[in-house]
Amino acid sequence: MPPTTFFQGGARTFRPFSDLPERTKKKISMQFVGAHRDECAACWLWTGSFTAPRRRYKAYRIPEDYEGRRNIAGCFQQERGMPTIRIPEKGYAVSAVRHVYAELKCIGYDEVPRLSRCLDERCVNPHHTLELDVSPFEIRKRAAEVKGIVFEAVSAAEVMEILQRIRPATWANFATAESECELPSGSITDAIWREYVLWDDANPDLD
């Protein structure tokens, strides 16, 4: 299966596959293209935990000042399957694609930007990704450097209520969830997200 964004000889640099932690390497099976043995071109197929693709109903957000009538309240959206791994620093399952990217880029998990993934849903090769925006870490850093702007604070209880109402995907990163829920950057903390993930597991979306 060809990747979404792989360019032979690209400028991006990652450490080699051999530098991954042993527990991570054991969950990856190399799928080489033809006779070529290039690990950058190969799909790194995840053999560990995998969230199956699912179809979810998502209600359209309505502006508070909207007083009209809606013909359509929402739509069904198809979510791609997601390789997952539990990492100690988080305490819950996260995207294996982002975990491998962070390990081979020598950065923290929260510093990984939003990524476009390989067409093969089980591929975790960072060479088969494309950075779509700045990382959540960079967003928070820039916001802290802004002078003269007061960001509206949202309490932990309010953040949890919004998360439970909107129900962003549990494998999404904080920046994606905050954007979907229209929350200020930095509103979702590790503790809040951990509580939300537990709540989401205990209350499956029957739609």
Salt bridges, closest charged atoms under 4 A:
GLU22 OE2 - LYS25 NZ 2.93
GLU79 OE1 - ARG54 NE 3.25
GLU79 OE2 - ARG56 NH1 3.29
ASP110 OD1 - LYS90 NZ 2.84
GLU121 OE2 - ARG80 NE 3.82
GLU131 OE2 - ARG12 NH1 2.96
ASP133 OD2 - ARG114 NE 3.11
GLU138 OE2 - ARG142 NE 3.09
GLU161 OE2 - ARG165 NE 3.30
GLU178 OE2 - ARG140 NH2 3.74
GLU180 OE2 - LYS58 NZ 2.50
GLU182 OE2 - ARG61 NE 3.28
ASP190 OD1 - LYS90 NZ 3.04
ASP200 OD1 - ARG167 NH2 2.72
ASP205 OD2 - ARG56 NH2 3.98
